[in-house]
């Protein structure tokens, strides 16, 4: 038994935000029907290199980007521009609990696949629309992409080297975090709507925007501005509200110190042979350290240059001072803790034999996740799902194939 056993998802999304949400739902046990264009499919299938290699070492048509967000799904190729294709999706919508789509506002209305149309077919349907700017407002007609939303939503202004240092200027985060976070908000919103439906029998429309998501998770930085009235600036690896909390150079590498309270600072200062700093009123409390960071940081920096990275990691960890190495991804996947938590696993793949996947981080005690299906090749489940769910005969399926509906 899985947490979402029996829940069916009609997935009309592509690229990353929507697929990330539906992959998470699949991880939780939902049946996800990924609808793709015949002979084309999700754009990210072609977003390589790198591409998955088959058992003979040849590139397949599955880009690593696509493989990151489509585990556990059933790929069904349907041409939604054709009446017969729309009829197929209406029948699947009758059986579905959830629809996820990320077309432009109004883009599905002409196919009868918008919320109002499908709600008439299935009033219990939970319909999640993901767009750049939302269903309403002066920018609702615009397309939205992760990097531009990082810029518009303020994240890039907070990311990168401080203006006073060489190399200053806005930078985006190295992962499409706006898409990922929107996908996760979609999951939580869908699960909340499922709970509401369980209580009332009512489905509903979820209107989710990339820009809204980015603004919502500015978190402490957003509140720093709203409360303090000062526009936050990029601070490199430093934290705006905690000191010392940033990357420092050692003799042979860099360490990330994350000193979160005064007792940790006392231990940290002692290990750096700077015990007197913990008694200095300029540094004794976090508030005073934030106010005097320009005085404190050079002292900490100089002390850390006295020993190698491994020395400081061992010393701080033994004393309970939070810290960590700045790992490249090869080191991340070799971290003993990451291995212990089974964050990388393998699934059987029809072309590659096996494929590595990064696990969902949620660990359920009663309903553990059961990964059973690799990211599907284009249309690999079309016949199976349409035959099982819609009871179409081989003759009917062949007719649909011949007319290029599927």
N, C-alpha and C positions, 0 to 999 in steps of 0.2 A: 504494500500500500504506500502511495506517495501523497504528499499534502494536497495536490490538485488532481488527484485521480478522478477521471471522468469528465473533467472540464475540457471543452473544445474551443480552440482559438482559430478564427479565420484571419490569417495574417496577410494583409495587403500592403505591408510596408517593405521598404528596401533601404539600402545603404547601412546606417548604423543605429540611430536612436531607436527606431521601431524594432528592428531585428534584435537589438540588445535586450529590449523588454520581452519580446516573445521567446528568445532563447532562455531567459530566466524563468519564464512561465513553463517552458518545456523542461528545464532542470527540476522544477517543482512537481512535475508529473502530468502537466496538461498535454493534450494532443494538439499539436500546432500544424495547421495546414498552410504552408507557405505558397501563395499564389504568385507565379512568375510568368513573364512573357515567353511564349514559345520561341525557341531558337535564340533567345537573348538572355533572359533571366535577370537576376539582381545585378546591378551595375558593378558591384564589388567583386563579382566573380572574375572580372578582367583587371582588377586593380593590383597588378603585379609588375615586375617580380617582387618577391619570390612567389613561385607557384608550387603547389604540391606535386611531388614526383610519384609516378606509378612504380610498380615493383621492378620495372626494367630500368628505372632511373631517368625516364623521360618526363618532361613537364606535362602536367594535365592542364585542364582549363579552370582549375580551382585555385584562385589566389589565396595567399595566407590571410589577407584582409577579410575575405568572405568566410574563411574557416573560423575566424575569431568570434562570429556572432550568429551562427546558424546551426549549432549542434541541436540534435534531438527533434528536428522538424521533418515534415513530409513535404517534398517539393512537388507541386502540381502545376503544370503549365496550362494556362487558360488565356485565350485572347478575349479580354474584357471589352474590346471595341465591337465585338460581334454579338448579336442578339442571343445566339445559342450559348455563348460563353457567359453572358450575363445571367441567363436562366440557370446555368449550373451553379453560379455563385449564390443566387437567390435560394436555391435548394440547400446549399451548404450553410447559408446564414440561418435558415430555419432550424438547423441542428446545432448551431454554434451557441456558445455562451458569451464569447468575446470577439469583437472585431478590433484590429489595430491597423491604422492606415496613416500614411504621411504624405498624401497628395496635397497640392496647393488648395487653398480654400475654394470650395465649390468644384474642385476638379473631378470628383466622382459623381456629381449630380447628374450629368448627362448620360451616365451609364446606369442610373438607378441604384447606385451603391453607396449613396450618402446616408447619413444617420436617419433622416426623416423617412426615406424610402424603405430602409431595412427595418426600422422600428415598426412599420406597418406589418411587415412579414413576421417579425419576432419581437414583441414588446418587452421581452425579458432580456434582450440583447444589451450588453455593455459595450459601447462603441467609443474607442479612444482615438482621437484625431491628434496627430503630432505635426505641428507646423513651425515655421521660423518665428512668427509673430503672433499667432493666435487667430481665432475665428473672427475677431472684431478689432476695430481700431484703425488708425490712419495707415499703418504699415501692414495690415493683414493680408494684402494682396501680394506682398513681396516674398520671394524665396529666401530662405535662411540657411546658412552653412556654418559649421562649427567655428571656424577661424574668425569669420566676420562677427559672430555673436560674442566670442571671447573679447573682441575689440569693443563692440558697442556696449556690451554688458559690464565693462570695467575691468575684467580680469587681466587683460594685457597691460593695463596701466599699473597693476600691482605686481607684475611679473617681470623679472630681469634685474639688471645691474642698476644700482642707484645712480641718479643723475650726476652725482659728484665724482663718479668713477669712470675710467675708460671703458668703452663698449656699452655705454648707457643707451637706452632706447627701449621701446615696448617690445615684448617678446610673447609669443603664445606658448602655452603648455605643450609638452611633447607628445601628449595623448589627447584625443578628441574628447576632452572632459565634459564639454557642454552636451554632446550627443549621449555620452555614457550616463551622465546625471539625469538627463531628460528621460532616458530609458528606465532608469531606476525609479524616478518619480512616477512614470507610467505604471510600473509594476505595483507600487504602493497604492496609487489611485485606483487601479483596476481591482486590487484585492479589497479595498475599502468599499468599492461599488458592489462587489460580489457579496460582501457581508450585508450591505443594505438590501440587496435583492433577496438574500436568504430570509430577511425579516419582513419584506414587504411584497416580494414578487415583482418588483419594478426594475427594469433596466434603466440606463441613462447614458447621456453623452458626456464624455470627458474631453475638454478643450485644453490641450497642453502645448505650450510654446517654448521654443528654445530660449528666447530672450527672457521670458518670465523665469524660467529655470535658472539661468545665469544670475539674474538679479537676486533671486531668492537665496542662492547659496554663497553670496558674498559674506554671509555669516558675520563674524566679529568685525571684519573690515567694513562692511556696510553699516553696522551699528556704531563703529568708531566714528564714522562720518556723521551719522544722524544724531548721535549724542554729543560728540565733541566739536562738530562743525569744521574740522580740518580735513582736507582732501588727502587720503592716504597716498603714499608714493611707493614706487618699487624699492625694495630693500634687499634685493638679492636673496640669500638664504635666511636672512634675519627675520625674527618675529616682531610684529609691531607692538605687542603687549607683554612679552616675556623676554628677559635677558639674564644670562647668555643662552640664546636659543638660535644657533646658526652653525654653518660649516666653518671649520678652522683647519689650517694647514698644520701637519706634523712634520717630522723629519723626512718621511718617505711616502706621504699620502695625505688624505683629508679625512677628518672625522666630523660627524654631525653631533653636536652637543644639544641636548634638549632638557635644560635645567628648569624644571617646572615649579619649584617652590623654594622657600628660604632654607629649609633644612638640607635639601639637595645642594644648594649653593654652598652651604657651609662645608659639606663634605668635599665638594668639587674644589673649593679654594684651598682646603688643607692638602689635597692630593697634588695640587699645582704648586705647593710651597708658597701659597699666598694667603695663609690662614688669617692674616691681619685684615684682609679685605672684608671678611664676613662680619667683622666688628666695626668697620668704618661706616658711619651713618650715611655716607653717599651710596653704599652698596648693600647694606644690611637687609633691606627689604626689596621685593621685586619692584615696587613702585619707584623706589629711589634708584634702582639699577636701570630701569627704563629711562628715567630722567637724566641719568649720567652715563648712558651707554658709550658715548664717545670717549669717556675717561677709562671705562672698565675694559672694553673690548681689546684695545692694544695690549693691556697687561695680560689678559688671558691668552691672546694670540702669541705673545712672546714666550710664555711659559710652555705652551704646547709644542713649540718648535724644539724643545729640549730632548724629546724622545720619539721613538718610532710609533707608527699607527697601532700596531698590535699591542705594544706596551700600554698605550692609553686605553684601548678597548678593554683589555683584561683588567686594568686597574680600576677604571670607572665602573665596569660591570660588577666587579666584586664588591664595590662600595655602594652599589645601588644608585649610581648617577646615570641617568638615561643617556645613551649615546649609540651610535651605529656607524658602520662604514658606508661610504657612498659607492654602492655596488653598481657595476655594469650588469646587464641582464644575464650574462653567462654566470656571474657570481650569484645573482639572485636565485636562479634555478638550482644552484648547488648549495645554497644555504641549508644546513642541517634542519633548521626549524621548518623551512618550506617543504623539504622532503618528508619530514615527519608528518606534516599536515596534509600530505598527499595532494599538493596543489597542481601537480602535473600527472596526467594519467593517459592511457591509450584506449582508442576505440577501433573497432574493425571498420575498414573503409573499402568500398567496392573496387576501387582502382589502385589504392596505395598499400593494400594489405592492412596496415595499422596507421593510425594518425595520432599525434600527441595533441592533447587539449589541456587548457588551463581550467582548473576546477572552479565551480561556484564556491564562494567562501562560507556559505551558510551551512552549519552542521546541525542537523535535526537529530534529537535523541530517540524519537519514536518512529519517525517516517524518513529514514535516510534517503538521500537522493540516489536514483538508480539511472546512471548514464547508459543508455542502450543503443543510441543511434548517432553515427557520425554526421557532420554536415552533409546534406544530400547532394548528389549530382543533379543537374538540371532535369526536372521532370521525372525523376526515378520512381516516384510514388503515384504518378497521375492515374494509371490504370487501376492500381490496387485501391486507392482511396475512393475514386468515383464508383468503382464496382461495389465496394463494401458499404459506403455511406449513402449512395444514391441508387443502389441496386440496378445499375446500368448493365445491360447484356454485352457480351463481346461484339455483337453486331452493331449495337448502338455506339459503343466506344470506337469501333473502326470507322463508322460513318463520321463521327466527330473529328477523328484524326485525319481522315481523307479531306474534309473540308477545312482543315487547319484551325479548327476551334481549339483543339488541345494539341 
